């Protein structure tokens, strides 16, 4: 595979197409897009959707995630995380092969849905947002524990500063 250190998506696609020894027309046909549209993508004039990127990736026999990273839909860390999940599913000896395939299909469908939402500008919470939510929940739990143990001076649940809640 060619270098990932390419300036933009269009240059990267052109490099991948040439590595695959495909003409612009051949790749356009294989991906189900028009020749002029693919040319515009390669020249950086058009930004393709996640669906088009997936079609191009399939035609080029590369991962769609690679193109999503180049297009800015995914960051490199997300891509690495995406590769760990299928590996973990496949390595799990406690589930059957049929269950593994079902999990992989479900995971792939969620991934595609998220990529389409991001491409459409509908941002979904990422791992950093989820970690922040978890930390806030942990702090709230700690405060509740402290109140239950009488370690804080504020009113405990079910009580007001003046006495029992009515």
C-alpha positions as CSV (number, residue, x, y, z in Angstrom):
1,X,0.0,0.0,0.0
2,X,1.2,3.5,-0.7
3,X,2.2,6.1,1.9
4,X,-0.5,7.6,4.1
5,X,1.5,10.9,4.3
6,X,-0.3,12.5,1.4
7,X,-1.5,16.1,1.6
8,X,-5.2,15.6,1.0
9,X,-7.9,13.1,0.1
10,X,-7.7,13.8,-3.6
11,X,-4.0,13.3,-3.8
12,X,-4.3,10.1,-1.7
13,X,-7.0,8.7,-4.0
14,X,-5.0,9.5,-7.1
15,X,-2.0,7.7,-5.5
16,X,-4.1,4.7,-4.6
17,X,-5.6,4.6,-8.1
18,X,-2.2,4.6,-9.7
19,X,-0.9,2.0,-7.3
20,X,-3.8,-0.2,-8.3
21,X,-3.0,0.5,-12.0
22,X,-6.5,1.8,-12.7
23,X,-7.4,4.6,-15.0
24,X,-9.7,7.4,-13.8
25,X,-12.5,5.9,-15.9
26,X,-11.9,2.4,-14.6
27,X,-12.1,3.5,-11.0
28,X,-15.1,5.6,-11.7
29,X,-16.9,2.7,-13.3
30,X,-15.9,0.2,-10.5
31,X,-17.1,2.7,-7.8
32,X,-20.3,3.6,-9.6
33,X,-19.5,7.3,-9.9
34,X,-19.1,9.5,-12.9
35,X,-15.7,10.1,-14.4
36,X,-15.9,14.0,-14.0
37,X,-17.0,13.6,-10.4
38,X,-14.1,11.4,-9.6
39,X,-11.7,13.8,-11.3
40,X,-13.1,16.7,-9.2
41,X,-12.6,14.7,-6.0
42,X,-9.0,13.9,-7.0
43,X,-8.4,17.6,-7.7
44,X,-9.9,18.6,-4.4
45,X,-12.9,20.4,-5.9
46,X,-15.5,18.1,-4.4
47,X,-15.9,16.4,-1.0
48,X,-17.4,13.0,-1.4
49,X,-19.9,11.5,1.1
50,X,-19.0,8.6,3.4
51,X,-21.0,6.3,1.0
52,X,-19.0,7.4,-2.0
53,X,-15.8,6.9,0.0
54,X,-16.9,3.4,0.9
55,X,-17.6,2.6,-2.8
56,X,-14.2,4.0,-3.8
57,X,-12.5,2.0,-1.0
58,X,-14.1,-1.2,-2.2
59,X,-13.1,-0.5,-5.8
60,X,-9.5,0.2,-4.7
61,X,-9.5,-2.8,-2.3
62,X,-8.5,-0.6,0.7
63,X,-10.3,-0.1,4.0
64,X,-13.0,2.6,4.0
65,X,-11.6,3.7,7.3
66,X,-8.4,4.8,5.6
67,X,-10.4,7.1,3.3
68,X,-12.5,8.3,6.2
69,X,-9.3,9.4,8.0
70,X,-8.0,11.1,4.8
71,X,-11.3,12.9,4.4
72,X,-11.4,14.0,8.1
73,X,-14.5,12.0,9.0
74,X,-12.4,9.9,11.4
75,X,-9.3,10.7,13.2
76,X,-6.4,8.3,13.3
77,X,-7.1,7.3,16.9
78,X,-10.7,6.4,16.0
79,X,-9.3,4.2,13.1
80,X,-7.0,2.3,15.5
81,X,-9.9,1.8,17.9
82,X,-12.0,0.5,15.0
83,X,-9.4,-2.2,14.2
84,X,-9.3,-3.4,17.8
85,X,-13.0,-4.3,18.1
86,X,-13.1,-6.8,15.3
87,X,-9.9,-8.4,16.5
88,X,-11.3,-8.7,20.0
89,X,-14.5,-10.3,18.7
90,X,-12.6,-12.8,16.6
91,X,-10.3,-13.7,19.4
92,X,-13.1,-14.4,21.9
93,X,-13.2,-18.2,22.4
94,X,-16.4,-18.0,24.5
95,X,-18.7,-17.3,21.5
96,X,-19.4,-19.4,18.4
97,X,-18.3,-18.5,14.9
98,X,-21.9,-17.7,13.9
99,X,-22.1,-15.3,16.9
100,X,-18.8,-13.7,16.0
101,X,-20.1,-13.0,12.4
102,X,-23.3,-11.6,13.7
103,X,-21.5,-9.3,16.1
104,X,-19.1,-8.2,13.3
105,X,-22.1,-7.4,11.0
106,X,-23.8,-5.4,13.8
107,X,-20.6,-3.5,14.6
108,X,-20.0,-2.7,10.9
109,X,-23.6,-1.4,10.5
110,X,-23.2,0.9,13.5
111,X,-19.9,2.1,12.2
112,X,-21.4,2.9,8.8
113,X,-24.3,4.7,10.3
114,X,-22.0,6.9,12.5
115,X,-19.8,7.7,9.5
116,X,-22.8,8.8,7.5
117,X,-24.0,11.0,10.3
118,X,-20.6,12.6,10.7
119,X,-20.3,13.1,6.9
120,X,-23.7,14.8,7.0
121,X,-22.6,17.1,9.8
122,X,-24.6,15.3,12.6
123,X,-21.8,14.9,15.1
124,X,-22.2,12.0,17.6
125,X,-20.5,12.0,21.0
126,X,-17.0,10.6,20.8
127,X,-15.0,8.6,23.4
128,X,-13.7,11.8,25.0
129,X,-17.3,13.0,25.6
130,X,-18.2,9.7,27.0
131,X,-15.2,9.7,29.4
132,X,-16.1,13.2,30.6
133,X,-19.7,11.9,31.3
134,X,-18.3,8.9,33.2
135,X,-16.1,11.2,35.3
136,X,-19.0,13.5,36.1
137,X,-21.1,10.4,37.1
138,X,-18.3,9.2,39.3
139,X,-18.0,12.6,41.1
140,X,-21.8,12.7,41.7
141,X,-21.6,9.1,43.1
142,X,-18.7,10.1,45.4
143,X,-20.7,13.2,46.6
144,X,-23.7,11.0,47.3
145,X,-21.6,8.5,49.3
146,X,-20.0,11.4,51.3
147,X,-23.5,12.7,52.2
148,X,-24.7,9.3,53.1
149,X,-21.7,8.8,55.4
150,X,-22.1,12.3,56.9
151,X,-18.8,13.5,55.6
152,X,-20.1,16.7,54.1
153,X,-21.8,19.7,55.6
154,X,-24.5,20.1,52.9
155,X,-28.0,18.7,53.3
156,X,-28.3,15.0,52.7
157,X,-30.8,13.6,50.2
158,X,-34.4,13.8,51.5
159,X,-33.5,16.7,53.9
160,X,-33.4,20.4,53.6
161,X,-30.9,22.7,55.4
162,X,-33.7,23.3,57.9
163,X,-34.7,19.7,58.6
164,X,-36.5,16.7,57.1
165,X,-38.1,17.2,53.7
166,X,-41.9,17.4,53.8
